[in-house]
Amino acid sequence: MLGAAIGNMVGSRFAPEHKSTEFTLFTRDSAYGTPTICTAAVGDWVLNGCSQSPAVYLQKWCRRYPHPHDAYSLNFGNWLWQGTPEPYGSLGVGAALRVSAVGWAFNSLSETLNMACDSAVVTHDHTEGIKGAQAVAAAIFWARTGESKAFIRDNTARLFGYDVGRSLSRIRPNYHFHHSSPHIVPVALTAFFESETFEHALRLAVSLGGNVSAVATLTGAVAEAYYRGIAPAIRQKTLRTLPDDITEVLLNIPM
């Protein structure tokens, strides 16, 4: 399960003003960051049967990596060191960025949605924060179980109320940097809907600009579930860059 990490790394070096699909996927400035670390944490939670609070795993992993290049948000950074961590009402995209493993792990949509909520609510207990995580997990679930893009688009709009009907060509010119799920999840899914391959999905995501790393992380997570195949060169570059403990978790998520 490398899609989110690849998207995180590919998008990590771009400024909000970037609006092109023409770029080198990886350079010396490409780096994994908070989305990848938190994705590993939720993956570890899933691999251990979700028997403890996901907060236990998020604190364990993020304390292990206390200084990622992109830095934890102020609220999450404070939460990370609390002895009894409490959610802080966030509607940010962080819960959606880390949810990938939930989309792969469960056998029904209802269970996927419930566990996505559980993974989110320990920090992002705002309705929009939870909804963002559920929408991404649902899209991964539908993609990996063979549903069409039209099905995923229609049901994303129906269940979550997201506007996923606008084209990227309409979104791109006026799309700016955002932190919130409602401003990031729908456009990341739209990049997937308009793509033809996994790599194409990443290029479309990056071309939107804005919070590039976040958009590309989400697009990569869903595109991996739909296309399945990741080019060997992309896979190998990712595995060479990620730490062994993160790689071990991500490669052990059942796919």
RODO-2510 file (C-alpha; in nm, 4 decimals, decimal comma):
residues 255
     n   res          X          Y          Z
     1     m     0,0000     0,0000     0,0000
     2     l     0,2255     0,2764    -0,1298
     3     g    -0,0104     0,5131    -0,3100
     4     a    -0,0468     0,7715    -0,0348
     5     a     0,3269     0,7750     0,0391
     6     i     0,4118     0,8147    -0,3291
     7     g     0,1671     1,1025    -0,3633
     8     n     0,3093     1,2649    -0,0517
     9     m     0,6648     1,2395    -0,1861
    10     v     0,5823     1,3519    -0,5393
    11     g     0,3824     1,6512    -0,4189
    12     s     0,6162     1,7511    -0,1386
    13     r     0,8399     1,9902    -0,3305
    14     f     0,5814     2,1996    -0,5133
    15     a     0,4649     2,5499    -0,4281
    16     p     0,0925     2,6354    -0,4266
    17     e     0,1344     2,8240    -0,7554
    18     h     0,2397     2,5149    -0,9535
    19     k    -0,0167     2,4473    -1,2287
    20     s     0,1494     2,2061    -1,4727
    21     t     0,1490     1,8310    -1,5354
    22     e     0,5004     1,8511    -1,6812
    23     f     0,7586     1,7801    -1,4129
    24     t     1,0076     1,5193    -1,2930
    25     l     0,8338     1,2880    -1,0479
    26     f     1,1217     1,2592    -0,8021
    27     t     1,4155     1,4887    -0,7355
    28     r     1,6584     1,5251    -0,4461
    29     d     1,4018     1,7583    -0,2864
    30     s     1,1248     1,4963    -0,2809
    31     a     1,0541     1,3808     0,0740
    32     y     0,7992     1,1876     0,2734
    33     g     0,6356     1,3755     0,5589
    34     t     0,3488     1,3827     0,8038
    35     p     0,0920     1,2133     0,5751
    36     t     0,3187     0,9113     0,5288
    37     i     0,4083     0,8831     0,8970
    38     c     0,0434     0,9041     1,0007
    39     t    -0,0582     0,6592     0,7263
    40     a     0,1893     0,4107     0,8742
    41     a     0,0423     0,4726     1,2197
    42     v    -0,3121     0,3936     1,1082
    43     g    -0,1797     0,0981     0,9096
    44     d    -0,0134    -0,0350     1,2241
    45     w    -0,3424     0,0105     1,4113
    46     v    -0,5232    -0,1896     1,1414
    47     l    -0,2597    -0,4647     1,1343
    48     n    -0,2978    -0,5021     1,5112
    49     g    -0,6709    -0,5574     1,4869
    50     c    -0,7845    -0,2080     1,5899
    51     s    -0,7971    -0,3365     1,9469
    52     q    -0,6572    -0,0167     2,1003
    53     s    -0,7360     0,3441     2,0286
    54     p    -0,5714     0,4707     1,7102
    55     a    -0,4389     0,7510     1,9292
    56     v    -0,1935     0,5002     2,0771
    57     y    -0,0462     0,4305     1,7342
    58     l    -0,0485     0,7908     1,6161
    59     q     0,1406     0,9010     1,9249
    60     k     0,3846     0,6102     1,8979
    61     w     0,4730     0,6752     1,5355
    62     c     0,4745     1,0522     1,5409
    63     r     0,6867     1,0626     1,8548
    64     r     0,9256     0,8306     1,6727
    65     y     0,9416     1,0900     1,3932
    66     p     0,9040     1,4166     1,5865
    67     h     1,0522     1,6509     1,3258
    68     p     0,9242     1,5689     0,9742
    69     h     1,0274     1,8105     0,7027
    70     d     0,6739     1,9507     0,6684
    71     a     0,6123     1,9742     1,0465
    72     y     0,3007     1,8714     1,2353
    73     s     0,0246     2,1278     1,2739
    74     l     0,0208     2,3218     1,5997
    75     n    -0,2893     2,1425     1,7288
    76     f    -0,1650     1,7975     1,6326
    77     g     0,1810     1,8714     1,7663
    78     n     0,0338     1,9606     2,1048
    79     w    -0,1996     1,6584     2,0979
    80     l     0,0938     1,4325     2,0212
    81     w     0,2498     1,4823     2,3631
    82     q    -0,0628     1,4755     2,5794
    83     g    -0,0822     1,1983     2,8361
    84     t    -0,4556     1,1633     2,7809
    85     p    -0,5054     1,2999     2,4298
    86     e    -0,8365     1,4668     2,3508
    87     p    -0,9722     1,5575     2,0057
    88     y    -0,9522     1,9222     1,9115
    89     g    -1,2421     1,9772     1,6730
    90     s    -1,0400     1,9889     1,3532
    91     l    -1,2006     1,9907     1,0093
    92     g    -0,8559     1,9728     0,8518
    93     v    -0,7519     1,7134     0,5980
    94     g    -0,5178     1,5247     0,8326
    95     a    -0,7624     1,2451     0,9122
    96     a    -0,8256     1,1840     0,5420
    97     l    -0,4535     1,1818     0,4652
    98     r    -0,3855     0,8935     0,7040
    99     v    -0,6894     0,6710     0,6386
   100     s    -0,5704     0,4589     0,3426
   101     a    -0,5315     0,1302     0,5301
   102     v    -0,8935     0,1430     0,6440
   103     g    -1,0072     0,1459     0,2815
   104     w    -0,8161    -0,1771     0,2185
   105     a    -0,8828    -0,3696     0,5366
   106     f    -1,2561    -0,4284     0,5722
   107     n    -1,5102    -0,6324     0,3812
   108     s    -1,8119    -0,4021     0,3806
   109     l    -1,8759    -0,0357     0,3206
   110     s    -2,0472     0,0052     0,6568
   111     e    -1,7484    -0,1359     0,8446
   112     t    -1,5127     0,0764     0,6367
   113     l    -1,7078     0,3916     0,7225
   114     n    -1,7250     0,3037     1,0914
   115     m    -1,3528     0,2357     1,1169
   116     a    -1,2680     0,5470     0,9169
   117     c    -1,4663     0,7434     1,1735
   118     d    -1,2789     0,5716     1,4561
   119     s    -0,9442     0,6536     1,2946
   120     a    -1,0414     1,0188     1,2551
   121     v    -1,2298     1,1094     1,5695
   122     v    -0,9340     1,0857     1,8079
   123     t    -0,8153     1,4169     1,6621
   124     h    -1,0576     1,5369     1,3943
   125     d    -1,3953     1,5158     1,5680
   126     h    -1,5499     1,7906     1,3542
   127     t    -1,8145     1,6529     1,1162
   128     e    -1,6152     1,7638     0,8117
   129     g    -1,2933     1,6076     0,9380
   130     i    -1,4683     1,2741     0,9882
   131     k    -1,6487     1,2984     0,6549
   132     g    -1,3231     1,3566     0,4689
   133     a    -1,1693     1,0406     0,6132
   134     q    -1,4823     0,8400     0,5381
   135     a    -1,5018     0,9652     0,1799
   136     v    -1,1423     0,8677     0,1039
   137     a    -1,1767     0,5270     0,2715
   138     a    -1,5009     0,4633     0,0817
   139     a    -1,3404     0,5593    -0,2500
   140     i    -1,0547     0,3169    -0,1845
   141     f    -1,3014     0,0438    -0,0852
   142     w    -1,5095     0,0934    -0,4000
   143     a    -1,2013     0,1169    -0,6236
   144     r    -1,0426    -0,2014    -0,4920
   145     t    -1,3707    -0,3934    -0,5186
   146     g    -1,4055    -0,3120    -0,8880
   147     e    -1,6564    -0,0294    -0,8968
   148     s    -1,6394     0,2146    -1,1876
   149     k    -1,5282     0,5743    -1,1632
   150     a    -1,8851     0,6813    -1,2410
   151     f    -2,0117     0,4736    -0,9483
   152     i    -1,7488     0,6176    -0,7135
   153     r    -1,8197     0,9734    -0,8265
   154     d    -2,1986     0,9385    -0,7960
   155     n    -2,1859     0,7729    -0,4559
   156     t    -1,9300     1,0184    -0,3224
   157     a    -2,1707     1,2987    -0,4088
   158     r    -2,4710     1,1105    -0,2703
   159     l    -2,3221     0,9953     0,0603
   160     f    -2,0940     1,2867     0,1431
   161     g    -2,2443     1,5808    -0,0413
   162     y    -1,9207     1,6714    -0,2160
   163     d    -1,9247     1,8583    -0,5451
   164     v    -1,7281     1,6239    -0,7676
   165     g    -1,8927     1,7341    -1,0903
   166     r    -1,6590     2,0188    -1,1837
   167     s    -1,3714     1,9491    -1,4209
   168     l    -1,0103     2,0116    -1,3287
   169     s    -0,9916     2,2727    -1,6034
   170     r    -1,2561     2,4721    -1,4166
   171     i    -1,1047     2,4131    -1,0728
   172     r    -0,7376     2,4747    -1,1522
   173     p    -0,7209     2,8498    -1,2350
   174     n    -0,8666     2,9655    -0,9041
   175     y    -0,7576     2,6834    -0,6751
   176     h    -0,5459     2,8012    -0,3817
   177     f    -0,3851     2,6618    -0,0679
   178     h    -0,6282     2,5143     0,1861
   179     h    -0,6022     2,2972     0,4968
   180     s    -0,9641     2,1837     0,5301
   181     s    -1,1124     1,8562     0,4097
   182     p    -1,4023     2,0147     0,2163
   183     h    -1,1543     2,2111     0,0044
   184     i    -0,9118     1,9237    -0,0610
   185     v    -1,0880     1,5857    -0,0678
   186     p    -1,3265     1,6603    -0,3597
   187     v    -1,0550     1,8010    -0,5862
   188     a    -0,8192     1,5130    -0,5063
   189     l    -1,0924     1,2677    -0,6033
   190     t    -1,1605     1,4648    -0,9212
   191     a    -0,7950     1,4285    -1,0214
   192     f    -0,8407     1,0532    -0,9857
   193     f    -1,1652     1,0546    -1,1850
   194     e    -1,0002     1,2333    -1,4793
   195     s    -0,6860     1,0180    -1,4802
   196     e    -0,5872     0,7367    -1,7135
   197     t    -0,3063     0,5752    -1,5119
   198     f    -0,1616     0,5954    -1,1620
   199     e     0,1154     0,8300    -1,2737
   200     h    -0,1297     1,0435    -1,4706
   201     a    -0,3426     1,0775    -1,1574
   202     l    -0,0439     1,2139    -0,9649
   203     r     0,0413     1,4584    -1,2414
   204     l    -0,3147     1,5884    -1,2487
   205     a    -0,3185     1,6234    -0,8703
   206     v     0,0058     1,8208    -0,8676
   207     s    -0,1168     2,0430    -1,1521
   208     l    -0,3936     2,1839    -0,9333
   209     g    -0,1467     2,3679    -0,7125
   210     g    -0,2670     2,4677    -0,3679
   211     n    -0,1835     2,2205    -0,0917
   212     v    -0,0059     2,0018    -0,3441
   213     s     0,1275     1,7348    -0,1113
   214     a    -0,2131     1,6786     0,0494
   215     v    -0,3988     1,6607    -0,2817
   216     a    -0,1430     1,4220    -0,4321
   217     t    -0,1449     1,2020    -0,1203
   218     l    -0,5204     1,1478    -0,1454
   219     t    -0,5219     1,1054    -0,5225
   220     g    -0,2389     0,8535    -0,4998
   221     a    -0,4172     0,6534    -0,2318
   222     v    -0,7338     0,6104    -0,4383
   223     a    -0,5586     0,5703    -0,7739
   224     e    -0,3496     0,2830    -0,6393
   225     a    -0,6651     0,0972    -0,5380
   226     y    -0,8216     0,1492    -0,8803
   227     y    -0,5273     0,0918    -1,1154
   228     r    -0,3377    -0,1543    -0,8915
   229     g    -0,0257    -0,1365    -1,1049
   230     i     0,2480     0,1068    -1,0002
   231     a     0,5419     0,1388    -1,2379
   232     p     0,8452    -0,0495    -1,1013
   233     a     1,0669     0,2602    -1,1161
   234     i     0,8204     0,4592    -0,9029
   235     r     0,7823     0,1745    -0,6575
   236     q     1,1571     0,1204    -0,6277
   237     k     1,2312     0,4899    -0,5748
   238     t     0,9699     0,5037    -0,2993
   239     l     1,1016     0,1955    -0,1226
   240     r     1,4582     0,3290    -0,1358
   241     t     1,3478     0,6546     0,0255
   242     l     1,1139     0,5386     0,3016
   243     p     1,2491     0,4153     0,6372
   244     d     1,2357     0,0405     0,6890
   245     d     0,9766     0,0519     0,9675
   246     i     0,7313     0,2530     0,7574
   247     t     0,7915     0,0290     0,4560
   248     e     0,7267    -0,2820     0,6630
   249     v     0,3841    -0,1574     0,7694
   250     l     0,2774    -0,0303     0,4285
   251     l     0,3800    -0,3482     0,2461
   252     n     0,1940    -0,5661     0,4954
   253     i    -0,1464    -0,4063     0,4454
   254     p    -0,3559    -0,6751     0,2689
   255     m    -0,4330    -0,5750    -0,0896
***
